Amino acid sequence: MLTPLTPLTPLTRLTPLTRFTLGARARNGVTLIELIVAMVVAAVVLSLVASISVRQQRMYSDLADAGALSGQLHDASAILPIDLRGLAPGTGDIHNGEASDTAIEIRATIASAIVCDTVASRLVLAPSGAGAGAFASYLAGIGVGDTAWIYSARDTADEWRPFRVGSVGSAAGGPCGALGPKLSSADRSLSRVTVGLDASPPPLEIVGAPIRFTRPLRYSLYRAADGAWYVGAHQWNVSGNRFNTIQPVAGPFLSPSLGGATFQYFDTLGGLLATPLTDGRAVSLITVNLRGETKGVVREVSAATSPAKRSDSLSLVVLLHNRR
């Protein structure tokens, strides 16, 4: 016997959920309006991301330029005071006529020591040991033609006596003379420098006296081959008896007309001395003013400010230690 078939459910009797499911299955892709809206939103987001990236890149570039400028200024501040602070203007360490507002020629101290002993008319210098108890210090090797200044304490006045260095050698370790410094066991094992002077043999009381060695040195603001202005140093060539070619020490800075590097000289009363100096012995204090600017313009500026290079300055005040 056949079973009667179940009648189909009319479409009108479908539930709302069933109708929605059938409609969703029949719909494929997106409409043109939806596609345009999505593209516009994506373009806005990408534009914002690109704008932020460009601003960040400009900020980092500006910070790098500012850091480079600060480094240029501090390079000079770390070098110039070393040579200027130890000057003895009373003995002529500042050359008259060669000290101007953009240059200065000095006798720079390259070494200092205590005379340890004398051997065959030569001075034996104390060894340059480590630590605060060292009796010698060398910024450069002593050479023939340098000037040795020996400190002489007299009843009437103390003075530094100049001698030309005629020869330089070395000696084995050992103790100093009776009037010389007392060396530690480690320092007694070190070799030491010997110096012959172009003068009569020094007296016995020279042992234990301080001695310093100087060499001409010139600092000036000059224009290099790249067109920029630098503070440079002329090192003295002992063998050639002349200054070597100038070499940059720090920079670049602004031009002389814009105050890139200026030297000022003051006496003991704080009075500003006219340049070029006619009497370097009157100098008690030297100021060095440095001005520079960034390599590129500062691009992260407000709407009311036009892009321009950022400038910065630094002033060094150097009080001379050996003013007598």
TILUM-761532 format. One record per residue (C-alpha): residue number from 1; residue in one letter; x, y, z. Coordinates in steps of 0.1 Angstrom, whole numbers, padded with zeros to 4 digits. Layout:
N
  nupa  milo     c1     c2     c3
   NUM     a      X      Y      Z
...
***
This chain:
324
  nupa  milo     c1     c2     c3
     1     m   0000   0000   0000
     2     l   0015   0034  -0010
     3     t   0022   0061   0016
     4     p   0008   0095   0006
     5     l   0035   0122   0001
     6     t   0038   0151   0024
     7     p   0027   0183   0008
     8     l   0054   0210   0002
     9     t   0054   0239   0025
    10     p   0043   0271   0007
    11     l   0069   0299   0004
    12     t   0046   0321   0022
    13     r   0048   0300   0053
    14     l   0086   0304   0056
    15     t   0098   0320   0088
    16     p   0116   0354   0088
    17     l   0150   0338   0096
    18     t   0146   0313   0067
    19     r   0138   0342   0043
    20     f   0169   0362   0055
    21     t   0192   0331   0050
    22     l   0180   0325   0015
    23     g   0184   0362   0006
    24     a   0220   0363   0020
    25     r   0229   0332   0000
    26     a   0216   0347  -0031
    27     r   0237   0379  -0026
    28     n   0274   0378  -0038
    29     g   0303   0406  -0037
    30     v   0299   0442  -0028
    31     t   0281   0471  -0044
    32     l   0299   0499  -0062
    33     i   0290   0524  -0035
    34     e   0305   0502  -0008
    35     l   0337   0498  -0028
    36     i   0340   0536  -0033
    37     v   0335   0542   0004
    38     a   0362   0516   0013
    39     m   0387   0532  -0011
    40     v   0380   0566   0003
    41     v   0386   0555   0039
    42     a   0418   0536   0029
    43     a   0431   0567   0011
    44     v   0424   0589   0042
    45     v   0442   0564   0065
    46     l   0472   0561   0041
    47     s   0474   0599   0038
    48     l   0475   0603   0076
    49     v   0501   0576   0080
    50     a   0523   0592   0053
    51     s   0519   0627   0069
    52     i   0530   0614   0103
    53     s   0559   0595   0088
    54     v   0572   0626   0070
    55     r   0568   0647   0101
    56     q   0587   0621   0121
    57     q   0615   0620   0095
    58     r   0618   0658   0095
    59     m   0619   0658   0133
    60     y   0646   0632   0135
    61     s   0666   0651   0108
    62     d   0663   0684   0128
    63     l   0674   0667   0160
    64     a   0704   0652   0142
    65     d   0714   0686   0129
    66     a   0710   0702   0163
    67     g   0731   0674   0179
    68     a   0758   0678   0153
    69     l   0759   0716   0160
    70     s   0761   0710   0197
    71     g   0790   0685   0192
    72     q   0809   0711   0171
    73     l   0807   0737   0198
    74     h   0817   0713   0226
    75     d   0846   0699   0206
    76     a   0862   0734   0207
    77     s   0853   0737   0244
    78     a   0872   0705   0252
    79     i   0904   0715   0233
    80     l   0910   0752   0236
    81     p   0910   0756   0274
    82     i   0937   0729   0278
    83     d   0962   0750   0260
    84     l   0950   0784   0272
    85     r   0946   0777   0309
    86     g   0983   0769   0316
    87     l   0997   0800   0298
    88     a   1022   0822   0317
    89     p   1016   0856   0300
    90     g   1043   0872   0323
    91     t   1070   0852   0305
    92     g   1056   0860   0270
    93     d   1035   0829   0263
    94     i   1011   0851   0244
    95     h   1028   0866   0214
    96     n   1024   0903   0209
    97     g   1008   0913   0176
    98     e   0996   0878   0169
    99     a   0967   0878   0194
   100     s   0937   0893   0176
   101     d   0899   0888   0178
   102     t   0900   0858   0154
   103     a   0934   0843   0162
   104     i   0959   0837   0190
   105     e   0995   0825   0189
   106     i   1009   0811   0221
   107     r   1036   0790   0236
   108     a   1018   0758   0244
   109     t   1030   0735   0272
   110     i   1036   0701   0257
   111     a   1052   0685   0288
   112     s   1059   0692   0325
   113     a   1080   0673   0350
   114     i   1102   0674   0381
   115     v   1139   0672   0375
   116     c   1149   0638   0390
   117     d   1187   0640   0386
   118     t   1215   0651   0363
   119     v   1238   0629   0343
   120     a   1267   0643   0323
   121     s   1252   0678   0320
   122     r   1218   0663   0310
   123     l   1186   0667   0330
   124     v   1169   0634   0340
   125     l   1132   0639   0342
   126     a   1110   0620   0367
   127     p   1091   0591   0351
   128     s   1054   0596   0341
   129     g   1038   0571   0364
   130     a   1001   0564   0368
   131     g   0979   0581   0394
   132     a   0978   0614   0411
   133     g   1013   0609   0425
   134     a   1029   0611   0390
   135     f   1058   0636   0387
   136     a   1057   0641   0349
   137     s   1030   0645   0322
   138     y   1034   0646   0284
   139     l   1009   0659   0258
   140     a   1036   0655   0231
   141     g   1071   0642   0228
   142     i   1098   0667   0236
   143     g   1119   0677   0205
   144     v   1151   0695   0198
   145     g   1143   0732   0195
   146     d   1116   0732   0221
   147     t   1120   0756   0250
   148     a   1126   0743   0285
   149     w   1114   0765   0313
   150     i   1130   0758   0347
   151     y   1114   0772   0378
   152     s   1138   0790   0401
   153     a   1127   0801   0436
   154     r   1149   0830   0447
   155     d   1149   0852   0477
   156     t   1137   0883   0459
   157     a   1114   0868   0432
   158     d   1105   0835   0416
   159     e   1110   0831   0379
   160     w   1109   0807   0350
   161     r   1143   0805   0332
   162     p   1142   0796   0295
   163     f   1166   0772   0279
   164     r   1166   0758   0243
   165     v   1165   0720   0241
   166     g   1196   0707   0224
   167     s   1192   0670   0227
   168     v   1167   0644   0239
   169     g   1175   0609   0251
   170     s   1165   0583   0277
   171     a   1179   0567   0308
   172     a   1172   0535   0327
   173     g   1151   0534   0359
   174     g   1163   0540   0394
   175     p   1159   0564   0423
   176     c   1162   0602   0419
   177     g   1189   0623   0434
   178     a   1190   0634   0470
   179     l   1170   0666   0462
   180     g   1147   0649   0438
   181     p   1112   0634   0443
   182     k   1108   0602   0462
   183     l   1096   0576   0437
   184     s   1076   0545   0445
   185     s   1090   0511   0437
   186     a   1068   0509   0406
   187     d   1080   0543   0393
   188     r   1117   0534   0400
   189     s   1114   0506   0375
   190     l   1103   0530   0347
   191     s   1127   0545   0322
   192     r   1128   0583   0321
   193     v   1135   0611   0296
   194     t   1168   0630   0295
   195     v   1172   0665   0281
   196     g   1203   0683   0271
   197     l   1202   0721   0271
   198     d   1220   0746   0248
   199     a   1236   0763   0278
   200     s   1261   0757   0306
   201     p   1255   0727   0328
   202     p   1227   0734   0353
   203     p   1237   0738   0389
   204     l   1232   0710   0414
   205     e   1202   0728   0430
   206     i   1183   0723   0397
   207     v   1174   0687   0409
   208     g   1139   0688   0423
   209     a   1129   0719   0404
   210     p   1097   0720   0382
   211     i   1103   0722   0345
   212     r   1079   0727   0316
   213     f   1084   0724   0279
   214     t   1067   0747   0254
   215     r   1062   0749   0216
   216     p   1046   0776   0194
   217     l   1010   0770   0186
   218     r   0985   0791   0167
   219     y   0947   0789   0167
   220     s   0926   0808   0142
   221     l   0893   0809   0123
   222     y   0899   0800   0087
   223     r   0880   0791   0056
   224     a   0886   0755   0044
   225     a   0884   0741   0009
   226     d   0848   0731   0013
   227     g   0839   0768   0018
   228     a   0830   0764   0055
   229     w   0847   0782   0084
   230     y   0866   0762   0111
   231     v   0887   0768   0141
   232     g   0921   0754   0131
   233     a   0955   0748   0147
   234     h   0990   0755   0132
   235     q   1013   0730   0148
   236     w   1050   0741   0150
   237     n   1074   0720   0130
   238     v   1105   0718   0151
   239     s   1128   0705   0124
   240     g   1116   0729   0098
   241     n   1114   0759   0122
   242     r   1080   0769   0109
   243     f   1043   0763   0113
   244     n   1027   0733   0096
   245     t   0997   0736   0074
   246     i   0966   0745   0094
   247     q   0944   0716   0104
   248     p   0907   0719   0116
   249     v   0901   0714   0153
   250     a   0864   0721   0155
   251     g   0836   0734   0133
   252     p   0821   0744   0110
   253     f   0812   0778   0125
   254     l   0798   0811   0112
   255     s   0820   0835   0092
   256     p   0842   0861   0110
   257     s   0817   0888   0101
   258     l   0789   0869   0119
   259     g   0811   0861   0150
   260     g   0819   0825   0142
   261     a   0849   0825   0167
   262     t   0861   0855   0186
   263     f   0888   0859   0212
   264     q   0886   0886   0239
   265     y   0914   0894   0264
   266     f   0910   0910   0298
   267     d   0934   0924   0324
   268     t   0935   0917   0361
   269     l   0909   0945   0367
   270     g   0885   0930   0342
   271     g   0891   0956   0315
   272     l   0889   0946   0279
   273     l   0922   0949   0261
   274     a   0923   0962   0225
   275     t   0933   0938   0197
   276     p   0958   0930   0183
   277     l   0975   0929   0216
   278     t   1006   0950   0222
   279     d   1014   0936   0256
   280     g   1004   0900   0262
   281     r   1018   0901   0297
   282     a   0987   0921   0308
   283     v   0963   0893   0300
   284     s   0946   0876   0330
   285     l   0915   0861   0314
   286     i   0905   0850   0279
   287     t   0870   0844   0266
   288     v   0863   0825   0234
   289     n   0829   0830   0218
   290     l   0817   0804   0193
   291     r   0787   0806   0170
   292     g   0774   0780   0145
   293     e   0743   0770   0127
   294     t   0727   0737   0116
   295     k   0736   0723   0082
   296     g   0699   0722   0070
   297     v   0669   0744   0077
   298     v   0646   0735   0106
   299     r   0615   0723   0087
   300     e   0592   0715   0117
   301     v   0581   0751   0123
   302     s   0549   0768   0131
   303     a   0528   0785   0104
   304     a   0539   0819   0116
   305     t   0576   0811   0112
   306     s   0594   0806   0079
   307     p   0619   0777   0076
   308     a   0655   0787   0086
   309     k   0687   0773   0099
   310     r   0690   0770   0137
   311     s   0719   0788   0153
   312     d   0736   0782   0186
   313     s   0765   0797   0206
   314     l   0789   0789   0234
   315     s   0812   0811   0254
   316     l   0843   0798   0272
   317     v   0859   0818   0300
   318     v   0895   0807   0307
   319     l   0913   0821   0337
   320     l   0950   0819   0332
   321     h   0967   0800   0361
   322     n   1002   0813   0357
   323     r   0996   0850   0355
   324     r   1028   0860   0372
***
